[in-house]
Amino acid sequence: MKELSFYVPIVISFLAFVSYSLVWKKIEPHEKLIGIYIGIGFAFEIIARVWTYYGNNLPGLHLYTLLQFVILAGFYQGLYKILGFNFPNRSYLIVGVVVIVLNSLFVQSIFIFNSNSKVGVELLIMIQAISIYILLLRNQDYEVSSLKPSVTFVTAILLNASVSIIFHLYSNQVMKMDLILANKLWKIRALLNALTQVFFIFACYQIHSRSKYQKALSTIS
Amino acid sequence: MNDSAIFNLIIVSICIMVAIALSIIVLFNTSQRRIMSELQKAHDNKLSLQKMLLENTVAVQERERNRIARELHDNIGSQLSIMNLSLNVLKSLATFEPKELLVIDQISDSLTSSIETTRNISHELFPATISKFGINTALQALATSVERAGVIDVDMQISHEWEQIEQSKVIHIYRVVQELINNTIKHAEAENIVIKSWTEAVNIIIRYQDDGIGLSADYNNYKGIGLGNIQTRIGLLDGQFTLQNDQHGDGYKAIITIPFHKPTLSENGENV
């Protein structure tokens, strides 16, 4: 019998995935990327667990890092556009993808933790999240209620990245650590992931509320 | 470093990172809330300034109407009456040919009609009845003048509590009812108008209904000056105006809700 920390992230990821599927038709284009991100997160939760039965599942993490970087860059780019900030996203994406791929091919093998690229991606995610906060405070030309779900996503991503970055910074030491201590850390990590998914579910609720509000507004006008 | 030290280092680092992230999130939220509340305050100030400007505009408009009404009544109306009187004196003093008498009678009729028109315009511009006898009497007079034309019957049932509403508000209510009646006369082809009013908690409710052809289905897109004026005046009274259009030819119904504050009495018994 597996521990609770084994199932909880999968169940909550599944719930987030279902919640997002339910509001899929009501979401803005840039929010669709978060839907894809949740879907991929859920898929990787399952794949990683199945993969462990057949061997080292770390190649999955390398692929996930690449996808995470691309999807979240797209999501942030959508927000930058709404907030009137001209961000050179194409160059950012090209450089990022090349660095991640080169790291996996030549620096950190796909069979060990890609701590370099993972830490770099988490750091960039955090910087972008903070830049979104600053832009939100400086630019008041947007409708606050329409961006509420996106702000919740940014908050969840920032919280997750701020803890995740520490795990990946020490990931290779954790792998060599005493199993009991390492397990404790992985449980904390699982709890954090579950918390992030709860934020995502809450954002889905906000999307639902926003849609109801917009429908009511259109009926009045 | 042993495993336990690394474990502790990771936990401390996580705690620090979470604390930093939470501080950023809290800082963002409080700053956003503060900015929003400042924006809301500025928006409210702008609205209240706009309302004050509108109130002043309407007040100036009413004063000007009052002045023109008084000029018409006291000056032009009086002069026309004197002319008519002089004409009658002239008629009685001299002997005229029948043809001449016919012209004098025509002039006299014209003058009488002009006096009546001047009086009506003057009353329509500023119903002195409101200040002299109150809103109920003024509205009854309005209804009687409509019925006098013999086309539309007006059934008016008005709450007596209206008499306690302050003068500046009463004129808006009068104008709104006047505008609704004008709309019915001009567009509705109605035979009956029913105006009922009552007080409900802190509100005066006025229900206006006619049995005419109603408004066209796209009336929302073609709100005329009349409806705009009604909404402006109701807005100045912090009230609500709802137009219920019956497209089956059973007329249209307007519901007006106005917050009602009974004037309190001062120690010497005057309205405050």
Interface residues (C-beta under 8 A of the other chain):
Chain A: M126 I130 Y133 L136 L137 Q140 V144 T155 L158 L159 S162 V163 I165 I166 F167 L169 Y170 Q173 V174 M177 D178 L181 K184 L185 I188
Chain B: D3 S4 I6 F7 L9 I10 S13 I14 M17 V18 I20 A21 L22 I24 I25 F28 S31 Q32 I35 M36 L39
